[in-house]
Amino acid sequence: MTQPDFQQIEAEKTQRVGAETGSRSLLGFESGGEHWLVDLTAVGEVLPVPALAEVPLTKSWFRGIANIRGTLYSVTDLAAFHGADPTPATMQTRLLLAGPRSGNVALLVSSTQGLKALATLEVLLLPNGHAPVQPWRGERYRDSAGRTWMHLLLPVLLGASEFLNIAN
């Protein structure tokens, strides 16, 4: 069994257990000073950042191409994409690989924060008549420490024209 197969099985098992107990878990991560949550089924793998090959004439938030076990992935710096400073390379910096049905896309993030059970988070409502600024920003939550978490709707982000248009 390969590493991605193992991680996919573990993610599916975690989602099944969550469904049985009524508590869904999401993967928490930090990017651009914001705390994010993403569905485990949308993420294929999380790994340290390998060497990236730069691609000329692309937007600054498109960090390049990563060769992961012989498969090429396009890498987007999520923080820079949202207008924040570029993600610095640290020991905690990670790539979130989109699930196998989402193409070869990876998001560069500052760090992962582990699994977060939705049952332990408070939903924060937007003021009446206000929609999220970007359609890939789902519900907002607050944890017991007072941190605000944004639900990243990864399939929506991957289909957004702003995300797909990497040419400078």
N, C-alpha and C positions, 0 to 999 in steps of 0.2 A: 504494500500500500504506500503510495507516495504521500509526501507531506500535505499537498493541497487536498488530496482525497481524505486524509485523516482530519484536517481542519474542517472540511465541509461536513463530514459525518458528525463531528463534535458540535458544530453550529446547529445542525439539524436536530441533534439530540437535545441540546439546550433549549431550542425553540419548542420541541415537543413537550419537554418537562414543564416549561413555562406555560404552555397551553393547557396542560393537565391540571396545573395548580392555579391557573388563572393569573399568573404573573409572567408577562412577556419581558425578556431581557434584550437590551440594546448595547452595542459596543460604544463606550465613551472614548472620546479623544479630544485633544486640544489643537487648535489651529488659529493663528493670528490673535491670541489672547482670548479666544472664545472657546466655550465648552460645547461640544457637539455630541449627538447620539446618532447612530446609524443602525439599521436593521442588520442582524447577523446574516440573513439570507442574501443581502445585497453585497456583502464582502466575501471574497473568495479566500483571502489570505492577508496576514499582516506580517511584514518583515522589515529588517533593517535596510537602510538605503544602500543599494549597490552603486557602482560607478554609473554616471549618467552621461550619455553622448548628447552634446548640445545640438540643436537644430537651428540653423541660421534663418533669419527673416520670420521669426515667430514672436508672438507676444511675450513679454517679460515673465508672465506667470506660467508659461509653458516651459518646464525645466529641461525637457529632452526625452530621450529614449533610454529605457533600462532593459538590459538583456537578463531575463530571469529564467534560468534553466533552459536556454535556447529559444525562448519566446520573447518577442519584443513588446514592451508596454510603453504607451505614451504616458508621461508623468506631468501632472499639473500640480503646482503649488497652490493649495486651497486658500491659504492666507493671502497670497499675492493676488489670486483671482478675485478675492473679495475686497481688494484695495488696501490691505494691510501690508506691513513690511514683509519681504521675502522670509521664508522659513529658514533659520540658520541650521547648519549641519551640527548636530550634537549626538551624543550617545543615545538619546531618547527619540530622535527623529525617526519616523517610520513611513513606510509606504503601505497604503491600504489598497490592495488589488481588488478591483470590482469583481463581482461574481462571474462565474464562467459564461453565463449567457449575456453578459453586458459588454463583451469585447475586451480588448487588451488595454485597459485603462487603469492607471494608478494615481492615487492622490497622495501628495507629500504633506505630512502633518507633523506637528511639533512633538507629540507624544500620544500614546494610548493611555486610557484611564481605567481599563477593565470593563466588566459587564455591569450594567445598571438595570435594576428591576424597575419597570414602570410603576409597579404598585407602591414603590417607596418614594415616588416623585409627585409633586403637586403640579397640576396643569396651570399654566399662566395664560389667561385669556387676553387677546388683543382687544383694544377699544372697539366698540361697535362700529361697523362699517369699514374697518381697516383690514386690509389683507396684508400678508407678508410682502416685504419689499421684493423678494425674489421667490418665484414659485417653488424652488427646491428647498426653501426654508419652511419646515413643517411646524408642528406645535412647539411651544416653549414650555419648559418645566423648571421647577426649583427643587433642589435636593435639601436634605436636612441641615446642611452646612450653609445654606443660603445662596449657593452657586446657581446661576441660570444656565440651562442646557437648551440647545437648539436641535431639533430633529432634522437631520439632513435626509432629504428624500433623494437618494442617490440615483434611481432611475430617471427622475425628473431632471436632475442636474446633467446627467449624461446625454439627455436628448435636447438640452437647451441650446439654441443657436449661439448664444454668447460663449458657451463652453466649447462648442464644436469649431468655432471660428478662431483658429490659432494663428492665422497668417497676420503678419504685421502690416 
